[in-house]
Amino acid sequence: MKTPDNTKIWTPSWKFLIITVLLGANIVLIRIIEALVYNRELSETKHSEILHELCMNSSDMPGGCLLCPNGWILHGDDCYYYSDVTERTWNQSRDQCEMMGADLLVIKNQEQKEFIERDLPLWWGENSYWIGLYHDGDGWRWVDGEHYNSGFIQIETRPSGRCVSMTRYGYYQEDCRSTYRWICLKKAVRI
């Protein structure tokens, strides 16, 4: 294109425009990638800081650490919750546990039994706690479906009870409509 005095005016060609747009898009893309990498590094750093803050012995656990919700007690891979105020029937206690993503306590071995018995603080005195052991048509059964093993828990039987409570003194057959505190159990979360 020329002006009236015959000087040529430079006009960009369509090829030049496409190349310019592509170069600009590449620069923007590079900046986005740099920002994502930077944010990921920050995120990984933040994750490490949080992990260190939450997990006292995270260096001992290569896969992270185990955590329980506030108010729960960590032991092994499990979280334990001891109710401290409201008393409920066995079914109501089980419902409370289920609302917290847990179930009533199931005791699987001697070590766990000793932990539970040792952990019942003395100041809880004579309180009874519902656990996940009940009598169905086939005999005594845990809430997870396992049959009761009388090898390490002896139940003091009473004529009309179909549910089991525990105190720091032992395990008792009780009427399921009686009201007691309860102990919930669930798996700890690994982070």
C-alpha positions as CSV (number, residue, x, y, z in Angstrom):
1,M,0.0,0.0,0.0
2,K,1.2,3.5,-0.8
3,T,0.5,7.0,0.4
4,P,-0.5,9.8,-2.0
5,D,3.2,10.8,-2.2
6,N,4.1,7.3,-3.2
7,T,5.8,6.2,0.0
8,K,5.1,2.7,1.0
9,I,3.2,2.1,4.3
10,W,4.1,-1.0,6.1
11,T,1.1,-3.3,6.8
12,P,1.6,-6.5,8.7
13,S,0.9,-9.7,6.9
14,W,-1.4,-12.3,8.2
15,K,1.6,-14.6,8.7
16,F,3.3,-12.1,10.9
17,L,0.1,-11.6,13.0
18,I,-0.2,-15.4,13.6
19,I,3.4,-15.7,14.6
20,T,3.1,-12.8,17.0
21,V,-0.1,-14.2,18.6
22,L,1.6,-17.7,19.0
23,L,4.7,-16.2,20.6
24,G,2.5,-14.2,23.0
25,A,0.5,-17.3,23.9
26,N,3.7,-19.3,24.5
27,I,4.9,-16.6,26.9
28,V,1.6,-16.6,28.8
29,L,1.7,-20.5,28.9
30,I,5.3,-20.4,30.3
31,R,4.2,-18.0,33.0
32,I,1.3,-20.2,34.0
33,I,3.5,-23.3,34.2
34,E,6.0,-21.4,36.3
35,A,3.2,-20.3,38.7
36,L,1.9,-23.8,38.9
37,V,5.3,-25.3,39.7
38,Y,5.9,-22.5,42.3
39,N,2.5,-23.2,43.9
40,R,3.1,-26.9,43.9
41,E,6.4,-26.4,45.7
42,L,4.7,-24.2,48.2
43,S,1.9,-26.7,48.6
44,E,4.4,-29.6,49.2
45,T,6.3,-27.4,51.7
46,K,3.0,-26.5,53.5
47,H,2.0,-30.2,53.5
48,S,5.4,-31.1,55.2
49,E,4.9,-28.3,57.7
50,I,1.4,-29.5,58.6
51,L,2.5,-33.1,58.7
52,H,5.3,-32.2,61.1
53,E,3.0,-30.1,63.2
54,L,0.3,-32.8,63.5
55,C,2.6,-35.8,63.7
56,M,5.0,-35.8,66.5
57,N,6.9,-38.9,65.3
58,S,6.3,-38.5,61.5
59,S,10.0,-39.4,60.9
60,D,9.3,-42.8,62.4
61,M,6.4,-43.4,60.0
62,P,7.5,-43.3,56.3
63,G,3.9,-43.4,55.1
64,G,2.9,-40.4,57.3
65,C,1.2,-40.7,60.7
66,L,-2.0,-41.8,62.3
67,L,-4.5,-39.2,63.5
68,C,-7.7,-39.4,65.5
69,P,-10.4,-36.7,65.9
70,N,-10.2,-34.3,68.8
71,G,-11.4,-36.0,72.0
72,W,-10.4,-39.5,70.8
73,I,-7.4,-41.5,72.0
74,L,-5.0,-43.1,69.6
75,H,-3.7,-46.5,70.4
76,G,-2.1,-48.7,67.7
77,D,-4.0,-48.2,64.5
78,D,-7.3,-47.4,66.3
79,C,-9.1,-44.4,67.8
80,Y,-11.1,-44.8,71.0
81,Y,-13.8,-42.5,72.3
82,Y,-15.0,-42.7,75.9
83,S,-18.3,-40.8,76.4
84,D,-18.2,-38.6,79.4
85,V,-21.5,-37.1,80.0
86,T,-24.8,-38.5,78.6
87,E,-25.9,-42.0,79.4
88,R,-27.7,-44.0,76.7
89,T,-29.2,-47.4,76.2
90,W,-27.0,-49.9,74.3
91,N,-28.8,-49.2,71.0
92,Q,-28.6,-45.4,71.5
93,S,-24.9,-45.7,72.3
94,R,-24.3,-47.7,69.2
95,D,-26.2,-45.0,67.2
96,Q,-24.0,-42.3,68.8
97,C,-20.8,-44.2,67.7
98,E,-22.2,-44.7,64.1
99,M,-22.9,-40.9,63.9
100,M,-19.2,-40.4,64.5
101,G,-18.1,-42.9,61.9
102,A,-17.4,-45.6,64.4
103,D,-19.0,-48.5,66.3
104,L,-19.1,-49.7,69.8
105,L,-15.8,-51.1,71.1
106,V,-14.8,-54.6,69.9
107,I,-12.0,-56.2,71.9
108,K,-9.9,-58.4,69.6
109,N,-6.9,-59.4,71.7
110,Q,-5.3,-59.3,75.2
111,E,-3.1,-56.3,74.4
112,Q,-6.1,-54.2,73.4
113,K,-8.1,-55.4,76.5
114,E,-5.2,-54.4,78.8
115,F,-5.0,-50.9,77.1
116,I,-8.8,-50.4,77.6
117,E,-8.7,-51.5,81.2
118,R,-5.6,-49.4,81.9
119,D,-7.0,-46.3,80.2
120,L,-10.3,-46.1,82.2
121,P,-9.2,-43.3,84.5
122,L,-9.8,-43.8,88.1
123,W,-11.8,-40.5,88.4
124,W,-14.5,-42.1,86.3
125,G,-15.1,-44.2,89.3
126,E,-17.8,-46.8,89.2
127,N,-19.1,-45.7,85.7
128,S,-20.2,-48.5,83.4
129,Y,-19.6,-48.3,79.6
130,W,-21.4,-50.1,76.9
131,I,-19.2,-52.1,74.6
132,G,-20.0,-53.8,71.3
133,L,-20.9,-57.3,72.7
134,Y,-24.5,-58.5,72.7
135,H,-26.4,-61.8,72.8
136,D,-28.3,-62.8,69.6
137,G,-30.0,-66.1,68.7
138,D,-26.6,-67.8,68.2
139,G,-25.0,-66.7,71.4
140,W,-22.7,-63.8,72.3
141,R,-21.5,-61.8,69.3
142,W,-19.4,-58.6,68.7
143,V,-20.9,-55.8,66.6
144,D,-18.5,-56.6,63.8
145,G,-20.0,-60.1,63.5
146,E,-17.3,-62.1,65.3
147,H,-18.4,-64.6,67.9
148,Y,-17.4,-64.0,71.5
149,N,-14.2,-65.7,72.7
150,S,-14.5,-66.4,76.4
151,G,-10.7,-66.9,76.5
152,F,-9.8,-63.4,77.6
153,I,-13.1,-61.7,78.6
154,Q,-15.3,-63.3,81.2
155,I,-18.8,-61.9,81.4
156,E,-20.5,-61.9,84.8
157,T,-23.9,-63.2,83.8
158,R,-27.3,-62.0,85.1
159,P,-30.6,-63.6,84.3
160,S,-32.1,-61.0,81.9
161,G,-29.2,-59.2,80.2
162,R,-28.5,-59.3,76.4
163,C,-25.8,-56.6,76.2
164,V,-22.4,-56.2,77.8
165,S,-21.1,-53.2,79.8
166,M,-17.7,-52.9,81.4
167,T,-16.2,-51.1,84.4
168,R,-12.7,-51.0,85.6
169,Y,-13.6,-54.1,87.6
170,G,-15.0,-56.4,84.9
171,Y,-17.6,-57.2,82.2
172,Y,-21.3,-57.5,83.0
173,Q,-24.4,-58.9,81.3
174,E,-26.9,-56.1,81.4
175,D,-30.4,-55.2,80.2
176,C,-29.9,-53.4,76.9
177,R,-32.4,-50.7,78.0
178,S,-30.2,-49.7,81.0
179,T,-28.4,-46.4,80.5
180,Y,-24.6,-46.1,80.6
181,R,-21.8,-44.3,79.0
182,W,-20.2,-46.0,76.0
183,I,-16.9,-46.6,74.2
184,C,-16.5,-46.2,70.5
185,L,-13.8,-47.6,68.2
186,K,-12.7,-46.7,64.7
187,K,-9.6,-46.8,62.6
188,A,-7.2,-43.9,62.7
189,V,-6.6,-41.9,59.6
190,R,-3.2,-42.0,58.0
191,I,-1.8,-38.8,56.6
